[in-house]
Amino acid sequence: MEVPQKIVEKVKETGITDEQRSMIYAYATKVSKDTINELCPALLRTLLNTEKGALKGSLGQVIFHLQKNDRIDSLIGLQKMTEAALIAAPEEFFKILEKSDKDAKELEDAKEFARKIKEIL
């Protein structure tokens, strides 16, 4: 499942609307804890290596606060890092969601999350 270039360009150009953010956050609540535990560290590494500066401002402050308090592997961590990754590194974000080192259940959960986000965007 490849990321359509038009989705990447649209997100980079216009960002994420409040409605899209709400829908993404709502769908994130359906992601299993095991999948969150797998995705969050990978998303954090990706965000720390981006040049776009998505971690500047209030979104970055929330992510760093969660990391400092060992809560990065949480629902809120997934929600905030999803938003930041869609803005700063959408291609890498979808690559992370579509490949997994864990068992088939987590991989399917992450792929479903990716599919839903593509529908929202």
N, CA, C and O atoms as a DFTB+ gen file, in Angstrom:
484 C
 N C O
     1  1       0.850      -1.171       0.000
     2  2       0.000       0.000       0.000
     3  2       0.899       1.238       0.000
     4  3       1.470       1.601       1.028
     5  1       1.013       1.865      -1.137
     6  2       1.878       3.021      -1.259
     7  2       1.088       4.304      -1.007
     8  3      -0.120       4.368      -1.239
     9  1       1.791       5.306      -0.532
    10  2       1.155       6.582      -0.230
    11  2       1.020       7.369      -1.521
    12  3       2.024       7.660      -2.171
    13  1      -0.199       7.719      -1.906
    14  2      -0.369       8.545      -3.098
    15  2       0.335       9.892      -2.919
    16  3       0.196      10.542      -1.883
    17  1       1.085      10.298      -3.931
    18  2       1.849      11.540      -3.857
    19  2       0.937      12.742      -3.606
    20  3       1.349      13.707      -2.963
    21  1      -0.301      12.689      -4.112
    22  2      -1.204      13.825      -3.907
    23  2      -1.545      14.007      -2.419
    24  3      -1.751      15.135      -1.972
    25  1      -1.605      12.913      -1.650
    26  2      -1.845      13.023      -0.203
    27  2      -0.659      13.709       0.456
    28  3      -0.833      14.614       1.272
    29  1       0.544      13.278       0.102
    30  2       1.762      13.863       0.678
    31  2       1.828      15.352       0.364
    32  3       2.079      16.164       1.255
    33  1       1.604      15.712      -0.892
    34  2       1.675      17.125      -1.300
    35  2       0.601      17.955      -0.606
    36  3       0.867      19.075      -0.170
    37  1      -0.605      17.414      -0.504
    38  2      -1.697      18.148       0.140
    39  2      -1.394      18.411       1.613
    40  3      -1.607      19.521       2.102
    41  1      -0.899      17.395       2.321
    42  2      -0.588      17.562       3.740
    43  2       0.543      18.563       3.918
    44  3       0.481      19.421       4.798
    45  1       1.578      18.459       3.084
    46  2       2.704      19.374       3.191
    47  2       2.274      20.811       2.889
    48  3       2.774      21.756       3.500
    49  1       1.353      20.967       1.953
    50  2       0.927      22.303       1.536
    51  2      -0.047      22.944       2.517
    52  3       0.123      24.104       2.893
    53  1      -1.058      22.203       2.930
    54  2      -2.130      22.809       3.732
    55  2      -2.152      22.384       5.185
    56  3      -2.846      22.997       5.995
    57  1      -1.403      21.343       5.532
    58  2      -1.448      20.855       6.904
    59  2      -2.684      19.999       7.133
    60  3      -3.266      19.455       6.195
    61  1      -3.065      19.893       8.377
    62  2      -4.196      19.056       8.768
    63  2      -5.285      19.957       9.334
    64  3      -5.015      20.797      10.192
    65  1      -6.510      19.786       8.859
    66  2      -7.615      20.593       9.367
    67  2      -8.045      20.078      10.737
    68  3      -7.706      18.961      11.129
    69  1      -8.783      20.896      11.448
    70  2      -9.292      20.488      12.763
    71  2     -10.185      19.253      12.641
    72  3     -10.142      18.363      13.491
    73  1     -10.978      19.205      11.601
    74  2     -11.871      18.056      11.396
    75  2     -11.061      16.783      11.137
    76  3     -11.364      15.729      11.697
    77  1     -10.036      16.881      10.292
    78  2      -9.190      15.720      10.029
    79  2      -8.475      15.270      11.299
    80  3      -8.386      14.075      11.582
    81  1      -7.967      16.239      12.062
    82  2      -7.281      15.913      13.310
    83  2      -8.222      15.172      14.251
    84  3      -7.833      14.168      14.848
    85  1      -9.430      15.643      14.389
    86  2     -10.409      14.993      15.268
    87  2     -10.694      13.561      14.819
    88  3     -10.801      12.656      15.647
    89  1     -10.816      13.362      13.520
    90  2     -11.095      12.029      12.992
    91  2      -9.899      11.096      13.212
    92  3     -10.076       9.929      13.565
    93  1      -8.693      11.608      13.006
    94  2      -7.485      10.803      13.226
    95  2      -7.376      10.435      14.696
    96  3      -7.099       9.284      15.035
    97  1      -7.596      11.418      15.577
    98  2      -7.518      11.163      17.017
    99  2      -8.558      10.133      17.433
   100  3      -8.274       9.260      18.252
   101  1      -9.760      10.228      16.875
   102  2     -10.821       9.274      17.223
   103  2     -10.447       7.866      16.748
   104  3     -10.659       6.890      17.468
   105  1      -9.905       7.766      15.564
   106  2      -9.547       6.439      15.083
   107  2      -8.371       5.867      15.869
   108  3      -8.288       4.652      16.050
   109  1      -7.473       6.709      16.331
   110  2      -6.321       6.234      17.111
   111  2      -6.768       5.508      18.377
   112  3      -6.048       4.649      18.883
   113  1      -7.945       5.844      18.890
   114  2      -8.435       5.178      20.102
   115  2      -8.721       3.700      19.849
   116  3      -8.835       2.921      20.796
   117  1      -8.838       3.308      18.580
   118  2      -9.129       1.915      18.242
   119  2      -7.869       1.080      18.025
   120  3      -7.953      -0.130      17.815
   121  1      -6.702       1.724      18.076
   122  2      -5.444       1.021      17.879
   123  2      -5.088       0.293      19.170
   124  3      -5.212       0.857      20.258
   125  1      -4.651      -0.944      19.053
   126  2      -4.337      -1.750      20.237
   127  2      -3.111      -1.218      20.973
   128  3      -2.264      -0.543      20.389
   129  1      -3.033      -1.530      22.248
   130  2      -1.907      -1.099      23.078
   131  2      -0.599      -1.681      22.560
   132  3       0.425      -0.998      22.569
   133  1      -0.618      -2.925      22.111
   134  2       0.590      -3.545      21.565
   135  2       1.089      -2.784      20.339
   136  3       2.292      -2.583      20.172
   137  1       0.163      -2.365      19.488
   138  2       0.538      -1.619      18.294
   139  2       1.066      -0.241      18.680
   140  3       2.040       0.235      18.097
   141  1       0.436       0.396      19.650
   142  2       0.923       1.697      20.135
   143  2       2.346       1.551      20.656
   144  3       3.207       2.381      20.362
   145  1       2.594       0.501      21.426
   146  2       3.940       0.273      21.976
   147  2       4.985       0.078      20.885
   148  3       6.154       0.416      21.072
   149  1       4.573      -0.458      19.765
   150  2       5.504      -0.659      18.664
   151  2       5.679       0.606      17.824
   152  3       6.800       0.932      17.431
   153  1       4.596       1.316      17.545
   154  2       4.657       2.458      16.643
   155  2       5.285       3.703      17.261
   156  3       6.039       4.409      16.591
   157  1       4.988       3.978      18.517
   158  2       5.413       5.239      19.122
   159  2       6.927       5.461      19.129
   160  3       7.367       6.554      18.770
   161  1       7.738       4.489      19.517
   162  2       9.187       4.725      19.467
   163  2       9.696       5.004      18.044
   164  3      10.572       5.847      17.847
   165  1       9.142       4.293      17.060
   166  2       9.548       4.514      15.666
   167  2       9.135       5.899      15.194
   168  3       9.893       6.573      14.496
   169  1       7.931       6.325      15.573
   170  2       7.488       7.667      15.197
   171  2       8.351       8.740      15.847
   172  3       8.694       9.733      15.206
   173  1       8.700       8.549      17.106
   174  2       9.541       9.520      17.799
   175  2      10.906       9.622      17.122
   176  3      11.399      10.728      16.900
   177  1      11.522       8.494      16.793
   178  2      12.819       8.523      16.095
   179  2      12.710       9.270      14.776
   180  3      13.586      10.062      14.429
   181  1      11.640       9.019      14.048
   182  2      11.438       9.693      12.763
   183  2      11.313      11.198      12.961
   184  3      11.922      11.978      12.229
   185  1      10.531      11.598      13.940
   186  2      10.334      13.025      14.186
   187  2      11.620      13.712      14.629
   188  3      11.882      14.850      14.238
   189  1      12.410      13.042      15.430
   190  2      13.662      13.637      15.899
   191  2      14.671      13.797      14.762
   192  3      15.583      14.620      14.848
   193  1      14.505      13.011      13.701
   194  2      15.429      13.079      12.569
   195  2      14.935      13.934      11.412
   196  3      15.624      14.036      10.397
   197  1      13.771      14.548      11.530
   198  2      13.263      15.376      10.444
   199  2      13.885      16.761      10.500
   200  3      14.311      17.234      11.555
   201  1      13.925      17.387       9.358
   202  2      14.481      18.733       9.275
   203  2      13.389      19.803       9.285
   204  3      13.694      20.992       9.375
   205  1      12.150      19.404       9.196
   206  2      11.066      20.362       9.043
   207  2      10.751      21.124      10.320
   208  3      10.158      22.201      10.255
   209  1      11.121      20.610      11.450
   210  2      10.868      21.319      12.693
   211  2       9.457      21.163      13.217
   212  3       8.908      22.093      13.808
   213  1       8.861      19.999      13.007
   214  2       7.495      19.759      13.475
   215  2       7.416      19.756      14.984
   216  3       6.334      19.904      15.550
   217  1       8.543      19.590      15.638
   218  2       8.525      19.533      17.094
   219  2       8.735      20.903      17.730
   220  3       8.918      21.008      18.942
   221  1       8.708      21.940      16.919
   222  2       8.758      23.286      17.475
   223  2       7.333      23.725      17.761
   224  3       6.419      23.359      17.022
   225  1       7.129      24.481      18.786
   226  2       5.799      24.945      19.128
   227  2       5.090      24.030      20.100
   228  3       5.704      23.160      20.717
   229  1       3.794      24.234      20.230
   230  2       3.030      23.524      21.261
   231  2       2.956      22.015      21.016
   232  3       2.975      21.240      21.972
   233  1       2.873      21.593      19.780
   234  2       2.825      20.163      19.478
   235  2       4.109      19.483      19.948
   236  3       4.059      18.419      20.564
   237  1       5.227      20.077      19.668
   238  2       6.505      19.534      20.117
   239  2       6.638      19.534      21.623
   240  3       7.195      18.602      22.203
   241  1       6.129      20.578      22.260
   242  2       6.187      20.644      23.721
   243  2       5.413      19.495      24.349
   244  3       5.865      18.897      25.325
   245  1       4.252      19.186      23.791
   246  2       3.443      18.074      24.307
   247  2       4.204      16.758      24.136
   248  3       4.250      15.943      25.057
   249  1       4.800      16.551      22.958
   250  2       5.528      15.311      22.688
   251  2       6.722      15.179      23.629
   252  3       6.952      14.105      24.184
   253  1       7.479      16.248      23.814
   254  2       8.636      16.181      24.713
   255  2       8.214      15.992      26.169
   256  3       8.903      15.316      26.933
   257  1       7.099      16.581      26.549
   258  2       6.582      16.377      27.910
   259  2       6.208      14.906      28.121
   260  3       6.512      14.324      29.162
   261  1       5.553      14.322      27.135
   262  2       5.191      12.906      27.225
   263  2       6.441      12.027      27.308
   264  3       6.481      11.069      28.080
   265  1       7.447      12.355      26.518
   266  2       8.683      11.581      26.546
   267  2       9.380      11.711      27.897
   268  3       9.841      10.721      28.466
   269  1       9.452      12.928      28.399
   270  2      10.118      13.177      29.673
   271  2       9.454      12.402      30.811
   272  3      10.130      11.954      31.737
   273  1       8.146      12.248      30.740
   274  2       7.391      11.569      31.790
   275  2       7.109      10.102      31.457
   276  3       6.226       9.484      32.051
   277  1       7.857       9.557      30.513
   278  2       7.716       8.150      30.112
   279  2       6.283       7.785      29.727
   280  3       5.789       6.712      30.077
   281  1       5.634       8.677      29.014
   282  2       4.267       8.412      28.557
   283  2       4.158       8.494      27.032
   284  3       3.065       8.623      26.481
   285  1       5.300       8.417      26.371
   286  2       5.291       8.535      24.916
   287  2       4.559       7.358      24.268
   288  3       3.942       7.513      23.215
   289  1       4.630       6.177      24.902
   290  2       3.936       4.988      24.383
   291  2       2.512       4.936      24.919
   292  3       2.120       3.988      25.598
   293  1       1.754       5.969      24.602
   294  2       0.376       6.059      25.081
   295  2      -0.515       6.504      23.933
   296  3      -0.032       6.861      22.858
   297  1      -1.805       6.481      24.167
   298  2      -2.755       6.946      23.157
   299  2      -2.469       8.396      22.789
   300  3      -2.444       8.738      21.607
   301  1      -2.256       9.241      23.769
   302  2      -1.976      10.656      23.491
   303  2      -0.672      10.785      22.706
   304  3      -0.575      11.593      21.783
   305  1       0.330       9.985      23.076
   306  2       1.587       9.997      22.339
   307  2       1.373       9.637      20.873
   308  3       1.906      10.300      19.983
   309  1       0.593       8.586      20.622
   310  2       0.299       8.188      19.244
   311  2      -0.432       9.297      18.505
   312  3      -0.097       9.598      17.360
   313  1      -1.416       9.903      19.136
   314  2      -2.186      10.955      18.492
   315  2      -1.301      12.146      18.116
   316  3      -1.341      12.617      16.979
   317  1      -0.523      12.619      19.050
   318  2       0.313      13.803      18.816
   319  2       1.425      13.518      17.815
   320  3       1.718      14.344      16.951
   321  1       2.045      12.338      17.936
   322  2       3.123      12.027      16.993
   323  2       2.586      11.732      15.596
   324  3       3.274      11.989      14.608
   325  1       1.377      11.201      15.497
   326  2       0.748      11.015      14.190
   327  2       0.563      12.367      13.516
   328  3       0.910      12.537      12.347
   329  1       0.021      13.316      14.248
   330  2      -0.180      14.656      13.700
   331  2       1.149      15.267      13.251
   332  3       1.248      15.784      12.138
   333  1       2.162      15.211      14.104
   334  2       3.465      15.788      13.781
   335  2       4.108      15.079      12.592
   336  3       4.675      15.732      11.716
   337  1       4.026      13.758      12.554
   338  2       4.642      12.997      11.467
   339  2       3.936      13.252      10.138
   340  3       4.589      13.297       9.096
   341  1       2.627      13.417      10.156
   342  2       1.913      13.724       8.917
   343  2       2.356      15.065       8.346
   344  3       2.392      15.246       7.129
   345  1       2.688      15.989       9.213
   346  2       3.130      17.308       8.771
   347  2       4.589      17.281       8.321
   348  3       4.931      17.833       7.275
   349  1       5.447      16.639       9.112
   350  2       6.891      16.710       8.883
   351  2       7.439      15.617       7.971
   352  3       8.366      15.861       7.199
   353  1       6.882      14.430       8.053
   354  2       7.450      13.303       7.311
   355  2       6.369      12.299       6.925
   356  3       6.386      11.163       7.399
   357  1       5.432      12.701       6.075
   358  2       4.319      11.787       5.754
   359  2       4.754      10.478       5.101
   360  3       4.176       9.428       5.385
   361  1       5.769      10.524       4.228
   362  2       6.202       9.292       3.575
   363  2       6.731       8.298       4.609
   364  3       6.362       7.124       4.598
   365  1       7.597       8.778       5.501
   366  2       8.166       7.913       6.527
   367  2       7.082       7.407       7.482
   368  3       7.124       6.261       7.929
   369  1       6.117       8.269       7.790
   370  2       5.013       7.894       8.674
   371  2       4.276       6.671       8.124
   372  3       4.055       5.699       8.846
   373  1       3.900       6.723       6.852
   374  2       3.158       5.607       6.275
   375  2       4.036       4.365       6.127
   376  3       3.536       3.246       6.233
   377  1       5.336       4.545       5.884
   378  2       6.239       3.387       5.821
   379  2       6.270       2.671       7.170
   380  3       6.249       1.441       7.229
   381  1       6.321       3.443       8.244
   382  2       6.328       2.855       9.589
   383  2       5.049       2.071       9.837
   384  3       5.087       0.965      10.377
   385  1       3.916       2.643       9.444
   386  2       2.638       1.970       9.675
   387  2       2.478       0.708       8.842
   388  3       1.792      -0.228       9.254
   389  1       3.099       0.680       7.691
   390  2       2.860      -0.425       6.781
   391  2       3.861      -1.557       6.883
   392  3       3.724      -2.571       6.199
   393  1       4.876      -1.393       7.739
   394  2       5.763      -2.530       7.977
   395  2       5.999      -2.638       9.466
   396  3       6.135      -1.640      10.174
   397  1       6.046      -3.873       9.919
   398  2       6.097      -4.127      11.354
   399  2       7.009      -5.298      11.643
   400  3       7.098      -6.243      10.859
   401  1       7.691      -5.224      12.787
   402  2       8.536      -6.340      13.219
   403  2       7.769      -7.305      14.109
   404  3       8.279      -8.376      14.438
   405  1       6.585      -6.954      14.494
   406  2       5.792      -7.789      15.407
   407  2       4.966      -8.796      14.619
   408  3       5.167      -8.995      13.421
   409  1       4.038      -9.421      15.318
   410  2       3.223     -10.448      14.678
   411  2       2.153      -9.837      13.772
   412  3       1.998      -8.617      13.706
   413  1       1.441     -10.681      13.097
   414  2       0.462     -10.258      12.091
   415  2      -0.620      -9.355      12.662
   416  3      -1.091      -8.458      11.963
   417  1      -1.025      -9.560      13.898
   418  2      -2.088      -8.748      14.507
   419  2      -1.689      -7.271      14.554
   420  3      -2.471      -6.405      14.162
   421  1      -0.459      -6.976      15.039
   422  2      -0.016      -5.592      15.113
   423  2       0.174      -4.996      13.728
   424  3      -0.132      -3.824      13.507
   425  1       0.678      -5.798      12.794
   426  2       0.868      -5.316      11.433
   427  2      -0.470      -4.938      10.804
   428  3      -0.589      -3.879      10.189
   429  1      -1.463      -5.786      10.953
   430  2      -2.783      -5.494      10.397
   431  2      -3.413      -4.278      11.076
   432  3      -4.065      -3.471      10.413
   433  1      -3.226      -4.141      12.376
   434  2      -3.731      -2.994      13.124
   435  2      -3.103      -1.700      12.596
   436  3      -3.803      -0.711      12.380
   437  1      -1.789      -1.709      12.391
   438  2      -1.086      -0.528      11.892
   439  2      -1.498      -0.221      10.454
   440  3      -1.676       0.944      10.099
   441  1      -1.650      -1.252       9.623
   442  2      -2.076      -1.026       8.235
   443  2      -3.486      -0.447       8.185
   444  3      -3.773       0.418       7.358
   445  1      -4.355      -0.913       9.054
   446  2      -5.719      -0.384       9.105
   447  2      -5.700       1.087       9.530
   448  3      -6.453       1.896       8.988
   449  1      -4.848       1.436      10.490
   450  2      -4.685       2.823      10.918
   451  2      -4.225       3.678       9.738
   452  3      -4.745       4.773       9.529
   453  1      -3.252       3.186       8.964
   454  2      -2.755       3.902       7.788
   455  2      -3.870       4.090       6.760
   456  3      -4.026       5.171       6.193
   457  1      -4.641       3.032       6.527
   458  2      -5.737       3.113       5.553
   459  2      -6.767       4.157       5.955
   460  3      -7.228       4.940       5.124
   461  1      -7.123       4.164       7.232
   462  2      -8.117       5.137       7.722
   463  2      -7.596       6.568       7.596
   464  3      -8.348       7.472       7.234
   465  1      -6.322       6.775       7.892
   466  2      -5.759       8.125       7.788
   467  2      -5.763       8.583       6.324
   468  3      -6.058       9.743       6.040
   469  1      -5.440       7.687       5.409
   470  2      -5.486       8.036       3.988
   471  2      -6.901       8.424       3.579
   472  3      -7.085       9.371       2.815
   473  1      -7.902       7.704       4.078
   474  2      -9.291       8.052       3.775
   475  2      -9.645       9.437       4.301
   476  3     -10.333      10.205       3.630
   477  1      -9.173       9.751       5.502
   478  2      -9.468      11.038       6.123
   479  2      -8.840      12.181       5.342
   480  3      -9.459      13.229       5.155
   481  1      -7.612      11.978       4.887
   482  2      -6.901      13.028       4.152
   483  2      -7.407      13.143       2.746
   484  3      -6.921      13.977       1.981
